[in-house]
């Protein structure tokens, strides 16, 4: 009987991550010297069947022994698993429609809406129950396993899992560092006399910290030379050129003396003084105006159709080809197996004992470099950081507890306090409007928020009675054109809060 290394992938129907991860799995071929047993999990049995066939055929086409099983019951997949990956989306584009377009009625634009702001808040609450279930099953069925999470919002999801068991190896991943470092690489090679950077992950030394999608570079060196000092000196030229597609990031370097590396669209949502009702259209930073949920839905349907076709392609010619590049999950799996501590990975892990950053909150989920040591992911201690940057990040660290407390307790008072604490909501300075927005979002998302079930209005009439003039009707959300319309714009005098000043 063959002895397999068992990995489990929860959310294997994902159209964003599954094929990339499959290509890496087939490229690896074996883990810990053993053939791989890939146990795939998804609640959509039809799509799960497609992706299981694709992975099986990819392995066959490459002559690799991979045992593929697929499960609707996650417990079957998790039992005795040695490594896990997760990419789920609770509610999909149906829920994202409400995440993004109900807040827009109140003059709160979100170009992404999956991490902070009201969209990130509700997405985190929707993901809470299944994440808690996965964490509990891990404790029971595979307590020594590591789970790598691709699902946003990383911070509240990791915090939810770590509340089940403090030292559970539930780790958040993100790709945004790669784009940010490529921008710094382009800057180095086109605007400095320092040695050419070919591979930023090996040619540059750097540290960073923050929360996911809002993390800041602390230091950057090229062969012992301070590249960061040159970045600070030449930020205006980098801003004008939009080096690396990070125009907004270079501008922030000029304002705050530090460079946030995630994509500009993500960073902007954490800083509504730059991205709000008054300046989100035609702003000078080239940031997406508003999330196009309709296009995302079409993309998902196209991907499912492609999965269907690939799963029946017995010629095997059109299948994705194996590669070790792309996702870093398999490299992390190998590092875990080999106890390889020299490779640093971008991870989201808890600041327990303030061991990662001494002036960011205890227990906050922070994004830092980390490596495996004796089966545990250990984040790098960056010490104390600049107080201005710490204060910018701290606001969002505090939000993490509001999100998790709100859904676990089913407490609308906690939910409202958290929303009012969020900078994007606080910008409009209208607690009544934010409370009404909350009830509208709860009403339309009730099927995905079980802990609030007894509190959410059951009918439109009950919702109208609850929110009064702030009622968002189905017609208000019927089409994307309707959804984009603002019904209750913020007061004009709030325009004075915008940065840079708007005419």
C-alpha positions as CSV (number, residue, x, y, z in Angstrom):
1,X,0.0,0.0,0.0
2,X,1.4,3.4,-1.1
3,X,2.3,5.8,1.7
4,X,1.1,9.3,0.6
5,X,1.7,12.8,1.9
6,X,-1.8,14.1,2.4
7,X,-2.7,17.7,1.6
8,X,-6.2,19.1,1.7
9,X,-7.4,22.1,-0.4
10,X,-10.6,23.7,0.9
11,X,-12.3,25.8,-1.8
12,X,-10.9,23.7,-4.7
13,X,-13.5,25.2,-7.0
14,X,-11.9,28.6,-6.8
15,X,-11.4,30.2,-10.2
16,X,-8.6,32.4,-8.9
17,X,-6.3,30.1,-7.1
18,X,-7.0,26.4,-8.0
19,X,-5.2,26.2,-11.3
20,X,-2.1,27.9,-10.0
21,X,-1.9,25.7,-7.0
22,X,-2.6,22.6,-9.1
23,X,0.3,23.5,-11.4
24,X,2.6,23.7,-8.4
25,X,1.4,20.4,-6.9
26,X,2.0,18.5,-10.2
27,X,5.4,20.3,-10.5
28,X,6.4,19.2,-7.0
29,X,5.4,15.6,-7.7
30,X,6.3,14.4,-4.3
31,X,6.4,15.8,-0.8
32,X,8.7,14.5,2.0
33,X,9.8,11.8,-0.5
34,X,6.2,10.5,-0.9
35,X,3.6,10.7,-3.6
36,X,0.9,13.3,-2.9
37,X,-2.7,12.6,-1.9
38,X,-4.6,15.8,-2.8
39,X,-8.0,15.8,-0.9
40,X,-10.1,18.5,-2.6
41,X,-13.0,20.2,-0.8
42,X,-15.8,22.4,-2.0
43,X,-19.5,23.0,-1.3
44,X,-20.2,23.1,-5.0
45,X,-20.1,19.4,-5.9
46,X,-20.4,20.1,-9.7
47,X,-17.4,22.4,-9.9
48,X,-15.5,20.2,-7.5
49,X,-15.9,17.3,-9.8
50,X,-14.5,19.4,-12.7
51,X,-11.4,20.5,-10.8
52,X,-10.7,17.0,-9.4
53,X,-10.8,15.6,-13.0
54,X,-8.4,18.4,-14.1
55,X,-5.9,17.7,-11.4
56,X,-6.0,14.0,-12.1
57,X,-5.5,14.5,-15.8
58,X,-2.7,17.0,-15.2
59,X,-0.9,14.4,-13.1
60,X,-1.5,11.7,-15.6
61,X,-0.3,13.9,-18.4
62,X,3.0,14.6,-16.5
63,X,3.5,11.0,-15.4
64,X,3.2,12.0,-11.7
65,X,1.6,9.7,-9.1
66,X,-1.0,11.9,-7.4
67,X,-4.0,10.4,-5.7
68,X,-6.9,12.8,-6.1
69,X,-10.1,12.5,-3.9
70,X,-12.9,15.1,-3.7
71,X,-15.2,15.8,-0.8
72,X,-18.2,17.9,0.1
73,X,-17.6,16.8,3.7
74,X,-14.5,18.7,4.8
75,X,-13.9,16.3,7.8
76,X,-13.2,13.5,5.4
77,X,-10.5,15.6,3.7
78,X,-8.9,17.0,6.9
79,X,-8.6,13.7,8.7
80,X,-4.8,13.0,9.0
81,X,-4.0,15.8,6.5
82,X,-0.4,17.1,6.9
83,X,-0.8,20.4,5.1
84,X,-3.8,22.5,4.1
85,X,-4.7,25.3,1.7
86,X,-7.9,27.4,1.7
87,X,-9.5,29.8,-0.8
88,X,-13.2,30.2,-0.1
89,X,-15.7,33.0,-0.8
90,X,-18.9,32.9,1.3
91,X,-21.7,34.3,-0.7
92,X,-19.6,34.9,-3.8
93,X,-20.5,37.8,-6.1
94,X,-24.0,37.8,-4.8
95,X,-22.8,39.0,-1.4
96,X,-20.1,41.2,-2.9
97,X,-22.8,43.1,-4.7
98,X,-24.2,44.2,-1.3
99,X,-20.8,44.7,0.2
100,X,-19.9,47.3,-2.4
101,X,-23.2,48.9,-3.6
102,X,-25.2,49.4,-0.4
103,X,-22.3,51.5,1.1
104,X,-22.2,53.4,-2.2
105,X,-25.8,54.6,-1.6
106,X,-24.4,56.4,1.5
107,X,-21.4,57.9,-0.4
108,X,-18.8,55.3,0.6
109,X,-17.0,54.1,-2.5
110,X,-15.0,50.9,-2.3
111,X,-12.8,49.9,-5.2
112,X,-12.3,46.5,-3.8
113,X,-14.3,46.1,-0.6
114,X,-12.7,42.8,0.6
115,X,-10.5,43.9,3.5
116,X,-11.5,47.1,5.3
117,X,-14.5,49.4,5.1
118,X,-18.0,48.0,5.4
119,X,-17.4,45.5,2.6
120,X,-14.4,44.0,4.4
121,X,-16.3,44.0,7.7
122,X,-19.2,42.0,6.3
123,X,-17.0,39.7,4.2
124,X,-15.0,38.9,7.4
125,X,-18.3,38.2,9.3
126,X,-19.6,35.9,6.5
127,X,-16.4,33.9,6.5
128,X,-16.3,33.6,10.3
129,X,-18.5,30.5,10.9
130,X,-16.9,28.3,8.2
131,X,-13.4,29.4,9.3
132,X,-14.3,28.5,12.9
133,X,-15.6,25.1,11.8
134,X,-12.4,24.4,9.8
135,X,-10.2,25.4,12.8
136,X,-12.2,23.1,15.2
137,X,-11.9,20.2,12.7
138,X,-8.1,20.9,12.4
139,X,-7.7,20.7,16.2
140,X,-9.6,17.4,16.2
141,X,-8.4,15.7,13.0
142,X,-5.0,17.1,12.1
143,X,-3.7,19.2,15.0
144,X,-0.1,19.3,13.8
145,X,-1.0,20.5,10.3
146,X,-0.4,23.9,8.8
147,X,-3.1,25.8,6.9
148,X,-2.3,28.5,4.4
149,X,-5.1,30.9,3.9
150,X,-5.7,32.8,0.6
151,X,-9.1,34.1,1.6
152,X,-9.7,37.8,2.4
153,X,-9.9,39.5,4.8
154,X,-6.8,37.8,6.0
155,X,-6.6,39.5,9.4
156,X,-10.1,38.7,10.8
157,X,-10.0,35.2,9.3
158,X,-6.7,34.3,10.9
159,X,-7.9,35.9,14.2
160,X,-11.1,33.8,14.1
161,X,-9.1,30.6,13.7
162,X,-6.5,31.5,16.4
163,X,-9.3,32.1,18.9
164,X,-10.2,28.4,18.5
165,X,-6.6,27.5,19.5
166,X,-4.0,30.1,20.1
167,X,-1.1,28.2,18.6
168,X,-3.0,26.6,15.7
169,X,-0.8,27.0,12.6
170,X,-3.4,28.9,10.6
171,X,-1.4,31.4,8.5
172,X,-2.5,34.1,6.1
173,X,-0.8,34.6,2.7
174,X,-0.8,37.5,0.3
175,X,0.7,38.3,-3.1
176,X,0.8,42.1,-2.8
177,X,4.4,42.2,-1.6
178,X,5.5,40.8,-5.0
179,X,4.1,43.7,-6.9
180,X,5.5,46.2,-4.4
181,X,8.9,44.8,-4.5
182,X,8.9,44.7,-8.3
183,X,8.1,48.4,-8.2
184,X,11.1,48.9,-5.9
185,X,13.2,46.8,-8.3
186,X,12.2,48.9,-11.2
187,X,13.1,52.1,-9.3
188,X,16.5,50.7,-8.4
189,X,17.3,49.7,-12.0
190,X,16.0,52.8,-13.7
191,X,16.6,55.6,-11.2
192,X,19.7,54.7,-9.2
193,X,23.4,53.8,-9.7
194,X,23.2,50.9,-7.3
195,X,23.9,47.3,-8.6
196,X,21.2,46.0,-10.9
197,X,18.5,43.9,-9.1
198,X,17.5,40.8,-11.1
199,X,15.6,39.0,-8.4
200,X,14.3,41.2,-5.6
201,X,13.8,38.3,-3.2
202,X,17.5,37.4,-3.3
203,X,19.2,40.7,-4.3
204,X,17.5,43.0,-1.8
205,X,17.4,43.0,2.0
206,X,14.2,44.4,3.5
207,X,11.7,44.4,6.4
208,X,8.1,45.4,6.6
209,X,5.1,45.4,8.9
210,X,1.4,46.3,8.9
211,X,-1.9,44.7,8.4
212,X,-2.8,42.8,5.2
213,X,-3.2,45.2,2.2
214,X,-1.9,48.1,4.4
215,X,1.7,47.2,5.3
216,X,4.7,49.4,5.0
217,X,8.4,48.9,4.1
218,X,10.6,49.6,7.1
219,X,14.0,49.2,5.4
220,X,15.4,48.3,1.9
221,X,19.0,47.7,1.2
222,X,20.9,46.7,-2.0
223,X,24.2,45.0,-1.2
224,X,24.5,47.0,2.1
225,X,23.6,50.3,0.4
226,X,20.5,52.2,1.7
227,X,18.1,52.0,-1.2
228,X,15.3,53.5,0.9
229,X,17.2,56.8,1.3
230,X,17.3,57.2,-2.5
231,X,13.6,56.3,-2.7
232,X,12.8,59.1,-0.2
233,X,15.0,61.5,-2.1
234,X,13.5,60.8,-5.5
235,X,9.9,59.9,-4.6
236,X,8.5,62.8,-6.7
237,X,10.1,61.5,-9.9
238,X,8.9,58.0,-9.1
239,X,5.4,59.4,-8.5
240,X,5.4,61.3,-11.8
241,X,6.4,58.2,-13.7
242,X,4.1,55.9,-11.7
243,X,7.0,53.4,-11.3
244,X,5.8,49.9,-11.0
245,X,2.1,50.9,-11.2
246,X,2.3,52.2,-7.6
247,X,1.7,55.9,-8.2
248,X,-0.3,56.4,-5.0
249,X,2.3,54.6,-3.0
250,X,5.1,56.9,-4.1
251,X,3.0,59.9,-3.2
252,X,2.4,58.4,0.3
253,X,6.2,58.0,0.6
254,X,6.5,61.7,0.1
255,X,3.8,62.5,2.7
256,X,4.7,59.9,5.4
257,X,8.4,59.0,4.7
258,X,7.5,55.3,4.3
259,X,6.4,53.3,1.3
260,X,3.3,51.0,1.5
261,X,3.9,48.1,-0.8
262,X,0.4,46.7,-1.5
263,X,-1.4,47.8,-4.7
264,X,-2.7,51.4,-4.7
265,X,-6.3,50.3,-4.8
266,X,-6.0,48.4,-1.6
267,X,-4.0,51.1,0.3
268,X,-6.5,53.8,-0.8
269,X,-9.4,52.1,1.1
270,X,-7.5,52.4,4.4
271,X,-7.1,56.1,3.9
272,X,-10.4,57.8,3.0
273,X,-8.9,61.3,3.2
274,X,-7.4,60.4,-0.2
275,X,-10.2,58.1,-1.6
276,X,-13.8,59.1,-0.7
277,X,-17.1,60.4,-2.2
278,X,-15.6,63.7,-3.3
279,X,-12.4,62.5,-5.0
280,X,-12.8,58.8,-6.0
281,X,-13.6,59.7,-9.6
282,X,-10.9,61.1,-11.7
283,X,-8.5,61.2,-8.8
284,X,-4.8,61.9,-9.7
285,X,-3.6,58.5,-8.5
286,X,-5.2,56.3,-11.2
287,X,-7.1,54.1,-8.7
288,X,-10.0,52.0,-9.8
289,X,-13.2,54.0,-9.1
290,X,-15.5,51.2,-7.8
291,X,-15.4,47.4,-7.8
292,X,-17.0,45.9,-10.9
293,X,-18.9,43.0,-9.3
294,X,-20.8,42.2,-12.5
295,X,-17.5,41.6,-14.4
296,X,-16.3,39.4,-11.5
297,X,-19.4,37.3,-11.8
298,X,-19.0,36.9,-15.5
299,X,-15.3,36.0,-15.0
300,X,-16.4,33.3,-12.5
301,X,-18.9,31.9,-14.8
302,X,-16.4,31.8,-17.7
303,X,-13.9,30.0,-15.4
304,X,-16.5,27.4,-14.5
305,X,-17.3,26.8,-18.1
306,X,-13.6,26.5,-18.8
307,X,-13.2,24.0,-16.0
308,X,-16.1,22.0,-17.4
309,X,-14.4,21.8,-20.8
310,X,-10.9,21.0,-19.4
311,X,-12.3,18.2,-17.2
312,X,-13.6,16.5,-20.4
313,X,-10.5,17.1,-22.5
314,X,-9.2,13.6,-22.8
315,X,-6.5,14.8,-25.3
316,X,-4.8,16.5,-22.3
317,X,-3.2,19.1,-24.7
318,X,-5.0,22.1,-23.3
319,X,-4.4,21.4,-19.6
320,X,-2.4,23.9,-17.5
321,X,1.3,23.0,-17.5
322,X,3.2,22.3,-14.3
323,X,5.4,25.1,-12.9
324,X,7.1,25.8,-9.6
325,X,6.4,29.5,-10.0
326,X,3.3,31.5,-9.2
327,X,1.9,30.5,-5.9
328,X,4.4,30.1,-3.0
329,X,2.3,27.6,-1.1
330,X,4.2,24.5,-2.3
331,X,7.6,26.2,-1.5
332,X,6.2,26.9,2.0
333,X,5.1,23.3,2.3
334,X,8.6,22.1,1.4
335,X,10.1,24.5,3.9
336,X,7.8,23.2,6.6
337,X,8.8,19.6,5.8
338,X,12.5,20.4,5.6
339,X,12.5,22.7,8.6
340,X,14.0,25.3,6.3
341,X,14.3,28.6,8.3
342,X,16.4,30.6,5.8
343,X,13.5,31.2,3.4
344,X,11.3,34.2,4.4
345,X,7.7,34.3,3.4
346,X,5.1,37.1,3.6
347,X,2.7,35.9,6.3
348,X,-0.1,37.1,8.5
349,X,0.3,35.9,12.1
350,X,-0.6,37.1,15.6
351,X,1.4,39.7,17.5
352,X,1.2,37.6,20.7
353,X,3.2,39.2,23.5
354,X,3.9,42.0,21.0
355,X,6.6,39.7,19.7
356,X,6.4,41.0,16.1
357,X,6.0,44.7,16.8
358,X,6.3,46.4,20.2
359,X,4.1,49.4,19.4
360,X,1.2,47.7,17.6
361,X,-1.6,46.0,19.6
362,X,-1.2,42.8,21.4
363,X,-2.7,39.9,19.5
364,X,-3.3,41.9,16.3
365,X,-2.8,39.9,13.1
366,X,0.2,41.5,11.4
367,X,1.8,41.0,8.0
368,X,5.5,40.3,8.4
369,X,8.3,38.2,7.0
370,X,8.3,34.7,8.6
371,X,9.9,31.3,8.3
372,X,9.3,27.8,9.6
373,X,11.2,26.6,12.6
374,X,10.4,23.2,14.2
375,X,6.9,23.0,12.6
376,X,5.9,26.5,13.6
377,X,5.7,29.7,11.5
378,X,7.9,32.3,13.3
379,X,7.5,35.9,12.3
380,X,10.4,38.4,12.4
381,X,10.4,40.8,15.2
382,X,10.6,44.3,13.7
383,X,10.8,46.0,17.1
384,X,9.3,49.5,17.5
385,X,8.3,51.3,14.4
386,X,7.7,55.0,13.6
387,X,4.9,56.3,15.7
388,X,3.1,58.0,12.8
389,X,3.0,54.7,10.8
390,X,2.1,52.8,14.0
391,X,-0.9,55.1,14.5
392,X,-2.1,54.7,10.9
393,X,-2.0,50.9,11.3
394,X,-3.3,50.7,14.8
395,X,-6.8,51.9,13.9
396,X,-7.2,48.8,11.6
397,X,-5.7,46.4,14.2
398,X,-8.5,47.4,16.6
399,X,-11.1,46.8,13.9
400,X,-10.1,43.1,13.8
401,X,-11.6,42.4,17.2
402,X,-14.8,44.3,16.4
403,X,-15.4,42.1,13.3
404,X,-14.8,38.8,15.1
405,X,-16.7,39.8,18.3
406,X,-19.6,41.0,16.3
407,X,-20.4,37.8,14.4
408,X,-19.4,35.5,17.2
409,X,-21.8,37.2,19.6
410,X,-24.4,38.1,17.0
411,X,-24.2,41.6,18.5
412,X,-25.4,44.6,16.4
413,X,-24.1,47.0,19.0
414,X,-20.6,45.7,18.6
415,X,-21.1,45.7,14.9
416,X,-22.1,49.3,14.8
417,X,-19.2,50.4,17.1
418,X,-16.8,48.6,14.7
419,X,-18.3,50.3,11.6
420,X,-18.2,53.7,13.3
421,X,-14.5,53.0,14.2
422,X,-13.7,52.2,10.6
423,X,-12.1,55.3,8.9
424,X,-14.1,54.8,5.6
425,X,-17.4,54.9,7.5
426,X,-16.2,57.6,10.0
427,X,-15.3,60.0,7.1
428,X,-18.9,60.8,6.4
429,X,-19.5,61.8,10.0
430,X,-23.1,60.5,10.1
431,X,-23.7,57.8,12.7
432,X,-27.4,57.6,11.8
433,X,-26.6,56.9,8.2
434,X,-24.0,54.3,9.1
435,X,-26.5,52.5,11.4
436,X,-29.1,52.4,8.6
437,X,-26.4,51.1,6.2
438,X,-25.6,48.4,8.7
439,X,-29.3,47.2,8.9
440,X,-29.6,47.3,5.1
441,X,-26.5,45.2,4.7
442,X,-27.7,42.7,7.4
443,X,-31.1,42.4,5.7
444,X,-29.7,41.6,2.2
445,X,-27.0,39.3,3.6
446,X,-29.0,37.5,6.2
447,X,-28.6,34.0,4.5
448,X,-24.8,34.2,5.1
449,X,-25.0,35.7,8.7
450,X,-26.5,33.0,10.9
451,X,-25.6,34.4,14.3
452,X,-27.6,37.6,13.5
453,X,-30.7,35.6,12.3
454,X,-33.0,36.6,15.2
455,X,-32.2,40.3,15.0
456,X,-32.4,41.0,11.2
457,X,-35.7,42.3,9.9
458,X,-37.7,39.6,8.1
459,X,-39.5,41.7,5.6
460,X,-38.9,44.9,3.6
461,X,-41.7,46.5,5.7
462,X,-39.8,45.7,8.9
463,X,-36.6,47.0,7.3
464,X,-38.3,50.3,6.3
465,X,-39.6,50.7,9.8
466,X,-36.1,50.2,11.2
467,X,-34.2,52.5,8.8
468,X,-36.8,55.1,7.9
469,X,-35.7,57.4,5.0
470,X,-32.5,55.4,4.5
471,X,-34.3,52.3,3.0
472,X,-32.4,50.7,0.2
473,X,-34.8,48.9,-2.1
474,X,-34.3,46.0,-4.5
475,X,-34.8,48.4,-7.3
476,X,-31.9,50.6,-6.0
477,X,-29.6,47.5,-6.5
478,X,-31.3,46.0,-9.5
479,X,-28.6,46.8,-12.1
480,X,-25.0,48.0,-11.9
481,X,-26.1,51.4,-13.2
482,X,-28.7,51.6,-10.4
483,X,-26.2,50.3,-7.8
484,X,-23.6,52.9,-8.7
485,X,-26.0,55.8,-7.8
486,X,-25.5,57.6,-4.5
487,X,-28.8,58.3,-2.7
488,X,-27.5,60.1,0.4
489,X,-24.3,62.0,-0.4
490,X,-22.1,63.2,2.5
491,X,-22.3,66.9,3.4
492,X,-20.4,69.2,1.1
493,X,-18.4,70.7,3.9
494,X,-16.7,67.4,4.4
495,X,-14.8,68.0,1.2
496,X,-12.4,70.1,3.2
497,X,-11.1,66.8,4.7
498,X,-9.9,65.5,1.3
499,X,-6.2,65.1,0.6
500,X,-4.9,66.4,-1.7
501,X,-7.3,69.4,-1.6
502,X,-10.0,69.1,-4.2
503,X,-11.3,72.0,-6.3
